[in-house]
Amino acid sequence: MSLFREAEHRDIILFVNGVRPSTVEAIETYGKRYDKKIKILIIVDQLKKKTVASLNDVSGRESRIEVISCNLDSPVEIKKTLKPYINRLLAVSSQFENSVPALQKILPHVPYLNGPTEESLDWSTDKIQMRQLLRAHNREISPKFTVIDEYKESTIAQIEKSVGYPCVVKPAGLAASMLVTLVYYREELEEALDMTFKKIEEVYKKKMGRGRPKILVEEMMEGVMYSIDGYVNDRGNIYLCPPVHIKLGKDIGFDDFFGYMQSTPTKLRKHQIEAANHVAQEAIKALGLRSTTAHVELMKTAEGWKIIELAPRMGGYRHTLYHWSFGINHILNDILTRIPQKPVIPKKVQGYTAAFKLFARKEGKLETIRGMKVVRELESYVTLTQKKKKGDLCLYAKNGGSVVIEITLFNKERARLQADIRRMEKAVEIVVAPRRKART
């Protein structure tokens, strides 16, 4: 195991394809804590510059940030590009799931930095391999599933025999609930498979999907959804953060699986959290993750805790949720885990936080968004980010669409937060021009 004091002369943290907005502040906190001037180096695949450009908005940032690029399919180019920095690298990190393939190409060229194995990154970003390994490790924590790589006459019978209804249809290599559909009977299943196979190639290309497009069909688990982020060091010690409650789009009347609301702290009791933590740790170890942050999604069912899926990255909005509710610096802890140094996880509750992803109730081109002024005047208001502009196409996540507005609320009192959530939900209206139906 490497020691921090052995790397005291290293002053660069390498990020793959981009950084989250609070990363600069986290690095500054680290530098002040250890009296080190740390530089951020972002390496970008030059063949995908346009795709990842939105992740690299570092305009106006300090000179400690540098962006470099090369052909990540060429080991020689990677070697040449990293050579000037190689002896100054303190850690390497990938903060986005669609950047994991690029991280896998970088890892062999930084063999003396702590990182997950290339195999574990494959296993934890491909939903099929993930399911296979989870069920091999413990069949009780993972749902039944089958894999579809082409839609043929026997497909429906295969699914009905091995999985049954209700079931969930999802691509194996996409995140953020893209093309995820819940079906209850044969006609719905046929429609979902037909739609998914028509769109999967386009969405994989647009969203940098993992591997060859395949479809996972799995048993629908009934229960309440939660997620837990944890830090895994190079010896397999796992440090888990508090659980986060997830309310899905389908819970508020959408025929869709996007994560509508994430909130923490939860109302789970101590023994329930301990049980969830145990299952999360089992899943992390089943996939052999190390020297990384792990994001674990779970379902609390009548039969116990079940794993939905996990990923070798921080969960969405997690830095904000943990910061406001517990004073946890999630981005900094992700870096500490990779150095390696022990993460700092305060347990005292500072208040109650909720993060929202809002989609339009109907699909169509965005005309206007009402109620944003009301939201910004709420006592619990933290942030509001508009992700789409007038004229942009608003689609459901299951049809390849993305969020329209992101909102974060915080209050020291749960009841006052809940009141502001109610005010926000009543005020905000996303108005779209309905999509025209194709002529037959």
Buried (B, 14 or more C-beta within 10 A) or exposed (E): EEEBEEBEEBBBBBBBBBBBEBBBEBBBBBBEEEEBEBBBBBBBBBEBEEBBEEBBEBEEEEEBBEBBBBBBEBEEBBEEBBEEBBEBBBBBBBBBBBBBBBBBBBBEBBEEBBBBBBEBBBBBBBBBBBBBBBBEBEEEBBBBBBBBEEBEEEBBEBBBEBBEBBBBBBBBBBBBBBBBBBBEEEEBBBEBBEBBBEBBEEBBEEBBBBBEBBBBBBBBBEBBBBBBBBBBBBEEEBBBBBBBBBBBBEEEEBEBBBBBBBBBBBEBEEEBBEBBBEBBBBBBBBBBBBBBBBBBBBBBEEEEBBBBBBBBBBBBBBBBBBBBBBBBBBBBBBBBBBBBBBBEBEEEBBBBBBBBBBBBBEBBBBEEBEBBEBBEEBEBBBBBEBEBEEEEBBBBBBBBBBBBBBBBBBBEEBEBBBBBBEBBEEBBEBBBEEEEEEEE
